[in-house]
Amino acid sequence: MTSDAQPFLYDIGKRTGYVGLGHEEQVEHIKAYVCKPSSVTDRAVIVIHDIYGWQFPDIRYISDLVAAEGYVAICPDFFLGKKPWTSTDHWAEFRDWLKDRDPTKVDRDADVVLKYLKEHCSAKKIGVIGFCWGGMAVHHLMLKNPELKTGVAIYGVIKYFEDRYSLLHPTFFIFGENDDYIPLEQVTLLEQKLKQHCKVYYRVKIYPGQTHGFVHRKREDMNPQDKPYIEEARKDMLNWLNKYL
């Protein structure tokens, strides 16, 4: 873990020049990035960004990847205009920064996005995926929102709810073996508790040798040893969506 004097050491990716295939749209009080598939569909996926926000190139790349699979993909600004984290911010400031960006307080805004998808995109089957901060938001929403038919929480897990295992719909949890921020003991406990309490289908998968951010922040051509796991995780994510939406 980083010390208080250091920035939050986190791989912010290599796809900084990526522009995206979609467009920005105003959804009531929320700005959002929307990418639609080439064919008409009634399936949609809400993509929840990490701490670097909805405009970060890597999250738009993933949104476009989801759209290419045949879904309306929408990545709303769940920070509602508040400043996202940056690579020069310091870890000592993180708790204060997080106070008004709580991933378990996204319910109202998620409802606004769901309404938009149903009324303006004719969506009937809607799922959600999220990364890091967004992964925690997905875990929360899969406990609370029955309209979301499935979720994929990617290196994000709620730790401070008493009841955090009663998932409403099938949920897939993705982790990296060498994640500095989510130790394997947490993942093991999550799996044990889900086995005891969860009444819907779930899956927990750990990808060997991978670090925090590997699914959406690492370009698959950067490190040959990581490429198979990056591609496998993305394929697993899309296969899960295809199965349950």
C-alpha positions as CSV (number, residue, x, y, z in Angstrom):
1,M,0.0,0.0,0.0
2,T,1.2,3.5,-0.8
3,S,2.3,5.8,2.0
4,D,0.5,9.1,2.8
5,A,3.3,11.0,1.1
6,Q,2.9,9.2,-2.2
7,P,0.4,9.5,-5.1
8,F,-2.2,6.7,-5.4
9,L,0.0,4.4,-7.4
10,Y,-2.3,2.9,-10.0
11,D,-1.8,1.9,-13.6
12,I,-3.9,4.4,-15.5
13,G,-3.5,2.6,-18.8
14,K,-1.9,3.2,-22.1
15,R,-5.0,4.0,-24.3
16,T,-4.9,7.8,-23.6
17,G,-5.4,8.7,-27.3
18,Y,-8.6,6.7,-27.7
19,V,-11.5,9.0,-28.7
20,G,-14.5,6.5,-28.7
21,L,-17.1,5.6,-31.2
22,G,-20.1,6.9,-29.3
23,H,-21.3,10.3,-28.3
24,E,-22.0,12.3,-25.2
25,E,-25.6,12.9,-24.2
26,Q,-27.5,14.7,-21.3
27,V,-29.7,12.2,-19.4
28,E,-31.7,14.5,-17.1
29,H,-29.1,15.8,-14.6
30,I,-26.4,13.3,-15.7
31,K,-23.9,13.6,-18.6
32,A,-23.3,10.2,-20.2
33,Y,-21.3,8.5,-22.9
34,V,-23.6,6.4,-25.2
35,C,-22.5,3.9,-27.8
36,K,-25.1,2.0,-29.8
37,P,-24.6,-1.2,-31.8
38,S,-25.0,-1.4,-35.5
39,S,-28.3,-3.3,-35.3
40,V,-31.5,-2.7,-33.3
41,T,-31.6,-4.3,-29.9
42,D,-33.6,-4.3,-26.7
43,R,-30.6,-5.1,-24.5
44,A,-28.5,-2.5,-22.7
45,V,-25.6,-2.4,-20.3
46,I,-24.7,0.4,-17.9
47,V,-20.9,0.8,-17.7
48,I,-19.8,2.3,-14.4
49,H,-16.5,4.0,-14.5
50,D,-13.6,3.8,-11.9
51,I,-12.2,6.7,-9.9
52,Y,-10.8,8.3,-13.1
53,G,-14.3,9.1,-14.3
54,W,-16.6,8.7,-17.2
55,Q,-14.4,10.6,-19.8
56,F,-11.3,8.5,-19.3
57,P,-10.4,6.8,-22.6
58,D,-10.0,3.3,-21.3
59,I,-13.6,3.2,-20.0
60,R,-14.9,4.4,-23.3
61,Y,-12.9,1.7,-25.0
62,I,-14.7,-0.9,-22.9
63,S,-18.1,0.8,-23.5
64,D,-17.5,0.5,-27.3
65,L,-16.4,-3.1,-26.8
66,V,-19.7,-3.9,-25.1
67,A,-21.7,-2.0,-27.9
68,A,-19.9,-4.1,-30.5
69,E,-21.3,-7.2,-28.8
70,G,-24.8,-5.9,-29.6
71,Y,-25.8,-3.8,-26.6
72,V,-26.6,-0.2,-26.1
73,A,-23.8,0.8,-23.8
74,I,-24.1,3.8,-21.6
75,C,-21.4,5.2,-19.2
76,P,-22.9,7.9,-17.0
77,D,-21.0,10.4,-15.0
78,F,-21.8,9.0,-11.5
79,F,-19.6,11.8,-10.0
80,L,-22.2,14.3,-11.3
81,G,-19.6,16.8,-12.5
82,K,-17.3,16.5,-9.4
83,K,-13.7,16.2,-10.2
84,P,-12.4,12.6,-10.8
85,W,-9.3,11.3,-9.3
86,T,-6.0,12.0,-11.1
87,S,-2.7,10.2,-11.3
88,T,-1.1,13.1,-9.4
89,D,-3.5,13.1,-6.4
90,H,-2.2,11.7,-3.1
91,W,-3.4,8.6,-1.3
92,A,-3.7,10.6,2.0
93,E,-6.5,12.7,0.4
94,F,-8.4,9.7,-0.9
95,R,-10.8,9.2,2.0
96,D,-11.9,12.8,1.9
97,W,-12.2,12.7,-1.9
98,L,-14.5,9.6,-1.5
99,K,-16.9,11.2,1.0
100,D,-19.1,12.8,-1.7
101,R,-18.4,10.1,-4.2
102,D,-19.8,7.1,-2.4
103,P,-20.3,4.0,-4.7
104,T,-23.2,2.9,-2.5
105,K,-25.1,6.1,-3.1
106,V,-25.8,5.7,-6.8
107,D,-29.4,4.4,-6.6
108,R,-31.2,7.5,-7.6
109,D,-28.9,8.2,-10.6
110,A,-29.1,4.5,-11.7
111,D,-32.9,4.8,-11.7
112,V,-32.6,7.9,-14.0
113,V,-30.3,5.9,-16.4
114,L,-32.7,2.9,-16.3
115,K,-35.6,5.2,-17.2
116,Y,-33.7,6.7,-20.1
117,L,-32.7,3.3,-21.5
118,K,-36.3,2.0,-21.3
119,E,-37.9,5.2,-22.7
120,H,-35.4,6.3,-25.3
121,C,-33.5,3.1,-26.3
122,S,-36.4,0.6,-26.0
123,A,-34.3,-1.5,-23.6
124,K,-36.1,-4.4,-21.9
125,K,-33.2,-6.3,-20.6
126,I,-30.6,-4.2,-18.8
127,G,-27.4,-5.3,-17.0
128,V,-24.5,-3.4,-15.4
129,I,-20.7,-3.8,-15.3
130,G,-18.2,-1.7,-13.3
131,F,-14.6,-1.4,-12.5
132,C,-12.9,-0.6,-9.2
133,W,-15.1,2.2,-7.8
134,G,-17.7,1.0,-10.3
135,G,-17.2,-2.6,-9.3
136,M,-18.3,-1.6,-5.8
137,A,-21.3,0.3,-7.2
138,V,-22.2,-2.9,-9.2
139,H,-22.1,-5.0,-6.0
140,H,-24.3,-2.5,-4.3
141,L,-26.8,-2.3,-7.1
142,M,-27.1,-6.1,-7.4
143,L,-28.2,-6.1,-3.8
144,K,-30.7,-3.4,-4.2
145,N,-32.1,-3.0,-7.8
146,P,-34.3,-5.8,-9.1
147,E,-34.5,-4.1,-12.6
148,L,-30.9,-5.0,-13.3
149,K,-30.9,-8.5,-14.6
150,T,-27.3,-9.2,-14.2
151,G,-24.0,-7.6,-13.1
152,V,-20.2,-8.0,-13.5
153,A,-18.2,-6.4,-10.6
154,I,-14.6,-6.1,-11.7
155,Y,-12.1,-5.7,-8.9
156,G,-14.6,-4.0,-6.7
157,V,-16.4,-5.4,-3.6
158,I,-18.5,-3.9,-0.9
159,K,-16.8,-4.5,2.5
160,Y,-18.9,-2.5,4.9
161,F,-22.4,-3.8,4.6
162,E,-23.7,-6.3,7.1
163,D,-25.8,-8.0,4.4
164,R,-23.8,-7.9,1.2
165,Y,-24.4,-11.4,-0.1
166,S,-28.1,-11.5,-0.8
167,L,-27.7,-10.8,-4.6
168,L,-31.0,-10.3,-6.5
169,H,-29.7,-11.6,-9.9
170,P,-26.7,-13.5,-11.3
171,T,-23.5,-11.6,-10.6
172,F,-19.9,-12.3,-11.7
173,F,-16.9,-11.1,-9.7
174,I,-13.6,-10.7,-11.4
175,F,-10.3,-10.2,-9.5
176,G,-6.6,-10.2,-10.2
177,E,-4.3,-12.5,-8.2
178,N,-1.8,-9.7,-7.5
179,D,-4.2,-6.9,-6.7
180,D,-2.6,-4.6,-4.2
181,Y,-5.9,-3.1,-3.2
182,I,-8.1,-6.2,-2.9
183,P,-6.1,-9.0,-1.1
184,L,-7.0,-12.6,-1.8
185,E,-8.3,-13.0,1.7
186,Q,-11.1,-10.6,0.9
187,V,-11.9,-12.6,-2.2
188,T,-11.9,-15.9,-0.3
189,L,-14.2,-14.5,2.3
190,L,-16.6,-13.1,-0.3
191,E,-16.8,-16.5,-2.0
192,Q,-17.4,-18.3,1.3
193,K,-20.1,-16.0,2.4
194,L,-21.8,-16.1,-1.0
195,K,-21.8,-19.9,-0.8
196,Q,-23.6,-19.7,2.5
197,H,-26.1,-16.9,1.8
198,C,-26.6,-16.2,-1.9
199,K,-29.7,-17.8,-3.5
200,V,-29.0,-16.8,-7.1
201,Y,-26.2,-17.9,-9.4
202,Y,-22.8,-16.2,-9.0
203,R,-19.3,-16.7,-10.0
204,V,-16.0,-15.5,-8.5
205,K,-12.9,-15.8,-10.7
206,I,-9.2,-14.9,-10.0
207,Y,-6.9,-14.3,-13.0
208,P,-3.3,-15.5,-12.4
209,G,-0.6,-12.8,-12.0
210,Q,-2.9,-9.9,-12.8
211,T,-2.9,-6.6,-11.0
212,H,-5.6,-4.0,-10.2
213,G,-7.0,-2.5,-13.4
214,F,-6.0,-5.3,-15.8
215,V,-9.3,-5.8,-17.5
216,H,-9.9,-2.2,-18.7
217,R,-6.6,-0.3,-18.2
218,K,-4.1,-2.6,-19.8
219,R,-3.6,-2.7,-23.5
220,E,-3.5,-6.3,-24.6
221,D,-0.4,-5.8,-26.7
222,M,1.7,-4.2,-24.0
223,N,2.9,-7.3,-22.0
224,P,2.7,-10.7,-23.8
225,Q,2.4,-12.5,-20.5
226,D,-0.7,-10.5,-19.6
227,K,-2.4,-10.7,-22.9
228,P,-4.1,-14.1,-22.5
229,Y,-5.7,-13.1,-19.2
230,I,-6.8,-9.6,-20.4
231,E,-8.5,-11.2,-23.3
232,E,-9.9,-14.1,-21.3
233,A,-11.4,-11.7,-18.7
234,R,-13.1,-9.5,-21.3
235,K,-14.4,-12.6,-23.1
236,D,-15.7,-13.9,-19.8
237,M,-17.4,-10.6,-19.1
238,L,-19.2,-10.5,-22.5
239,N,-20.1,-14.2,-22.2
240,W,-21.7,-13.5,-18.9
241,L,-23.8,-10.7,-20.3
242,N,-24.8,-12.8,-23.3
243,K,-25.9,-15.6,-21.0
244,Y,-28.1,-13.5,-18.7
245,L,-29.4,-10.7,-20.9
